Amino acid sequence: QVQLVESGGGLVQPGGSLRLSCAASRSSNNIYTMGWHRQAAGKQRELVAVITSGGGTNYASSVKGRFTISRDNAKNTVYLQMNSLKPEDTAVYYCYANLYDSSRLWGQGTQVTVSS
C-alpha cells in the first residue's frame, strides 16, 4: 500500500513563506490528481489546491495568488509553496492523492502556524 509522507510545516510570521512537500512512499502509476486540504481548529476541512497529472491546477479563492502547487510526476511528489502567509492560514495541512481506481490516499497532516 502506497503511503503519503508530508514535510515542511512549522511556525512562520505573517508575511512569511513555507514550502510543504508530500511524497508517495513508493513509485505508483495509479496516481491521478494530487492536492492539499487544510483544517483549522473548530472548522471543517477545506480544499486548498489541486493539480492533475497533466499539470492543471485549481485553488481556493482564499489562497489564489499566494500559494502555488506543483508536482514532480517522476517522484510522485506534490509541493505547496505558500507565500504572504496570514494568521488565517493557520491549520493542519493534509496532502491527498486520487488514484485511477477511484480510491483516495491521505497524508498524516502537518501543522502550519502563522503568528508573530
LINURGI-V264896 format. One record per residue. N is the residue number from 1. RES is the residue in one letter. NEAR is the number of other ideal C-beta (glycine too) atoms within 8 Angstrom. Layout:
n	res	near
N	RES	NEAR
N	RES	NEAR
//
This chain:
n	res	near
1	Q	2
2	V	11
3	Q	7
4	L	15
5	V	10
6	E	15
7	S	8
8	G	9
9	G	10
10	G	8
11	L	5
12	V	10
13	Q	7
14	P	9
15	G	5
16	G	8
17	S	9
18	L	11
19	R	9
20	L	16
21	S	10
22	C	15
23	A	9
24	A	14
25	S	7
26	R	5
27	S	5
28	S	9
29	N	4
30	N	8
31	I	14
32	Y	9
33	T	10
34	M	12
35	G	13
36	W	16
37	H	11
38	R	13
39	Q	11
40	A	9
41	A	4
42	G	3
43	K	8
44	Q	4
45	R	7
46	E	9
47	L	8
48	V	13
49	A	14
50	V	11
51	I	13
52	T	9
53	S	8
54	G	4
55	G	7
56	G	6
57	T	9
58	N	5
59	Y	10
60	A	9
61	S	5
62	S	5
63	V	12
64	K	8
65	G	3
66	R	8
67	F	12
68	T	6
69	I	15
70	S	8
71	R	11
72	D	9
73	N	6
74	A	4
75	K	6
76	N	11
77	T	10
78	V	15
79	Y	12
80	L	15
81	Q	10
82	M	13
83	N	8
84	S	6
85	L	14
86	K	7
87	P	7
88	E	7
89	D	11
90	T	9
91	A	11
92	V	10
93	Y	16
94	Y	14
95	C	15
96	Y	13
97	A	15
98	N	10
99	L	12
100	Y	6
101	D	5
102	S	5
103	S	6
104	R	7
105	L	11
106	W	8
107	G	12
108	Q	8
109	G	9
110	T	12
111	Q	9
112	V	17
113	T	8
114	V	14
115	S	8
116	S	3
//
